[in-house]
Amino acid sequence: MTAVEQPAIEQPDALEQRRRRRWPWLLGLVVVAIGVFAVLSTGFGRDPTVVESVLLNEPAPPLHGPTLDGGDFDLAEHRGEIVVVNVWASWCVPCRREYPLLEQAAVQLAPYDVQFVGINTQDTPEDAQTFLDEMGGSSYPSVLDPKGRWGVEWGTFGVPETFVVDQDGRLREKRIGELTPGWIVQAVAPLLEGQ
């Protein structure tokens, strides 16, 4: 008769050692889970399109140069006016969606000394002009920025981004992403009240 091997029974000391080795792992997992929850929960409830900029309430960066329509634009010449600066590109899908809103606001706010200007960034003049032609033209100029230099000066993260400069030349508002009619009203109306 052959002896059947009996499974080895773990000694109580070995079992206790395995349990002790699990505690640091479990504790570490709980700490990581709490950390992830804390990081994620602080971002909820905030509008990701509203970004505090170190440039807010400071003099707006310079903006000047040739425009898509063959003219020139210099922000310094618009002191005393509210200026809405929109950074856009022909290859940007949200720019296409927000363009009619910008065009409508530019026409409606022009009698109140609100100047709109675009910064056409990282684009070719031909593609940008095709974009504007497809959208029905433009009632305001766009400064050419093929290498993104002005975008860097203005602290942009991408396109579209929109800024509001007050009558004293200070940067008052910044929005990342596609505009809404409510944002334009909210950003510009308080500046108009002071006039």
C-alpha positions as CSV (number, residue, x, y, z in Angstrom):
1,M,0.0,0.0,0.0
2,T,1.3,3.4,-0.9
3,A,1.1,6.1,1.5
4,V,-1.0,9.0,0.3
5,E,0.7,12.3,0.7
6,Q,-1.1,14.5,3.1
7,P,-1.3,18.2,2.2
8,A,1.0,20.2,4.4
9,I,-0.8,22.1,7.0
10,E,0.5,25.6,7.5
11,Q,1.8,26.4,10.8
12,P,0.1,29.2,12.6
13,D,3.3,31.3,12.6
14,A,3.5,31.2,8.7
15,L,-0.1,32.1,8.3
16,E,0.3,35.1,10.7
17,Q,3.4,36.3,8.7
18,R,1.4,36.2,5.4
19,R,-1.3,38.3,7.0
20,R,1.2,40.8,8.3
21,R,2.7,41.2,4.8
22,R,-0.8,42.0,3.4
23,W,-1.5,44.9,5.7
24,P,1.0,47.3,4.2
25,W,-0.4,46.6,0.7
26,L,-4.0,47.1,1.9
27,L,-3.1,50.3,3.7
28,G,-1.3,51.6,0.6
29,L,-4.2,50.8,-1.6
30,V,-6.6,52.7,0.8
31,V,-4.3,55.7,0.9
32,V,-4.0,55.7,-3.0
33,A,-7.8,55.4,-3.3
34,I,-8.4,58.3,-0.9
35,G,-5.8,60.4,-2.8
36,V,-7.4,59.7,-6.2
37,F,-10.9,60.6,-4.8
38,A,-9.6,63.8,-3.3
39,V,-7.9,64.9,-6.6
40,L,-11.0,64.0,-8.7
41,S,-13.5,65.6,-6.3
42,T,-11.8,69.0,-6.2
43,G,-12.3,69.3,-10.0
44,F,-16.0,68.5,-10.0
45,G,-18.3,71.5,-10.0
46,R,-15.8,73.8,-11.7
47,D,-16.3,75.1,-15.2
48,P,-13.2,73.9,-17.1
49,T,-13.6,76.7,-19.7
50,V,-13.0,79.4,-17.1
51,V,-9.4,79.5,-16.3
52,E,-7.8,82.0,-14.0
53,S,-4.9,83.6,-15.9
54,V,-2.0,85.4,-14.3
55,L,-2.6,88.1,-17.0
56,L,-6.1,89.0,-15.7
57,N,-6.4,92.5,-14.5
58,E,-3.0,93.3,-15.9
59,P,-2.2,95.3,-19.1
60,A,-3.1,93.2,-22.1
61,P,-0.2,91.8,-24.1
62,P,0.6,93.6,-27.2
63,L,-1.1,92.6,-30.5
64,H,-0.2,94.1,-33.8
65,G,0.5,93.1,-37.3
66,P,-0.9,92.3,-40.7
67,T,-4.4,91.1,-40.9
68,L,-6.0,88.5,-43.1
69,D,-7.9,91.2,-45.1
70,G,-4.7,92.9,-46.1
71,G,-4.8,95.6,-43.4
72,D,-3.0,96.1,-40.2
73,F,-4.2,96.0,-36.6
74,D,-2.7,97.4,-33.5
75,L,-4.4,96.9,-30.1
76,A,-2.8,100.0,-28.7
77,E,-4.9,102.1,-31.2
78,H,-8.1,100.8,-29.6
79,R,-7.5,102.3,-26.1
80,G,-10.9,103.6,-24.9
81,E,-12.8,100.7,-26.5
82,I,-13.6,97.2,-25.2
83,V,-11.8,94.7,-27.4
84,V,-12.8,91.0,-27.7
85,V,-9.9,88.9,-28.9
86,N,-10.6,85.5,-30.3
87,V,-7.8,83.0,-31.0
88,W,-8.9,80.7,-33.8
89,A,-7.7,78.4,-36.7
90,S,-9.4,77.1,-39.8
91,W,-8.7,73.5,-38.7
92,C,-10.5,74.0,-35.4
93,V,-14.0,72.4,-35.2
94,P,-15.2,74.4,-32.2
95,C,-14.0,77.6,-33.9
96,R,-16.3,76.8,-36.8
97,R,-19.2,76.3,-34.4
98,E,-18.6,79.5,-32.4
99,Y,-17.9,81.8,-35.4
100,P,-21.5,82.8,-36.2
101,L,-21.9,83.8,-32.5
102,L,-18.8,86.0,-32.7
103,E,-19.9,87.5,-36.0
104,Q,-23.3,88.4,-34.6
105,A,-21.9,89.8,-31.4
106,A,-19.4,91.9,-33.3
107,V,-22.2,93.5,-35.4
108,Q,-24.5,94.0,-32.5
109,L,-21.9,95.5,-30.2
110,A,-20.1,97.7,-32.7
111,P,-22.3,100.8,-31.9
112,Y,-21.1,100.5,-28.2
113,D,-17.4,100.8,-29.1
114,V,-16.7,97.1,-28.8
115,Q,-14.1,96.0,-31.2
116,F,-13.6,92.3,-32.1
117,V,-10.3,91.0,-33.5
118,G,-9.2,87.5,-34.3
119,I,-5.8,85.9,-33.9
120,N,-5.6,83.4,-36.7
121,T,-2.9,81.1,-35.3
122,Q,-0.8,78.2,-36.7
123,D,-2.7,78.4,-40.0
124,T,-2.1,79.5,-43.6
125,P,-3.7,82.6,-44.9
126,E,-5.3,80.6,-47.7
127,D,-6.9,78.1,-45.3
128,A,-8.0,80.9,-43.0
129,Q,-9.6,82.9,-45.9
130,T,-11.4,79.7,-47.1
131,F,-12.8,79.3,-43.6
132,L,-14.1,82.9,-43.6
133,D,-15.5,82.6,-47.1
134,E,-17.4,79.4,-46.1
135,M,-18.7,81.2,-43.0
136,G,-20.0,84.2,-45.0
137,G,-17.1,86.6,-44.5
138,S,-16.0,88.6,-41.5
139,S,-17.0,92.0,-40.1
140,Y,-13.8,92.2,-38.0
141,P,-10.1,91.8,-38.7
142,S,-7.9,88.8,-37.8
143,V,-4.2,89.2,-37.2
144,L,-2.1,86.6,-38.9
145,D,-0.1,84.4,-36.5
146,P,1.2,81.5,-38.5
147,K,3.9,80.4,-36.0
148,G,1.7,80.9,-32.9
149,R,3.8,83.8,-31.5
150,W,0.8,85.9,-30.5
151,G,-0.9,82.9,-29.0
152,V,2.2,82.4,-26.7
153,E,2.2,86.1,-25.8
154,W,-1.5,85.9,-24.8
155,G,-0.9,82.7,-22.8
156,T,-3.2,80.4,-24.8
157,F,-3.5,76.7,-24.3
158,G,-5.1,76.0,-27.6
159,V,-8.0,77.1,-29.8
160,P,-10.5,78.6,-29.5
161,E,-9.7,81.0,-26.7
162,T,-11.3,84.3,-26.1
163,F,-10.2,87.4,-24.1
164,V,-11.9,90.7,-23.2
165,V,-9.8,93.8,-22.9
166,D,-11.3,96.8,-21.1
167,Q,-11.2,100.5,-22.1
168,D,-8.0,101.0,-20.1
169,G,-6.2,98.2,-22.0
170,R,-6.4,95.6,-19.1
171,L,-7.2,92.0,-19.7
172,R,-10.5,91.4,-17.8
173,E,-11.8,87.9,-19.0
174,K,-10.5,84.7,-20.5
175,R,-12.4,81.7,-21.8
176,I,-11.0,78.5,-23.1
177,G,-13.1,76.6,-25.5
178,E,-16.2,77.3,-27.5
179,L,-18.1,80.5,-26.6
180,T,-21.7,80.7,-25.5
181,P,-24.0,83.8,-25.9
182,G,-24.2,84.1,-22.2
183,W,-20.5,84.3,-21.7
184,I,-20.1,87.2,-24.1
185,V,-22.9,89.1,-22.4
186,Q,-21.5,88.3,-18.9
187,A,-18.0,89.4,-19.9
188,V,-18.8,92.6,-21.8
189,A,-21.9,94.0,-20.1
190,P,-20.2,95.1,-16.9
191,L,-17.7,97.0,-18.9
192,L,-20.4,98.7,-20.9
193,E,-22.2,99.8,-17.7
194,G,-19.2,102.0,-16.8
195,Q,-19.5,104.0,-20.0
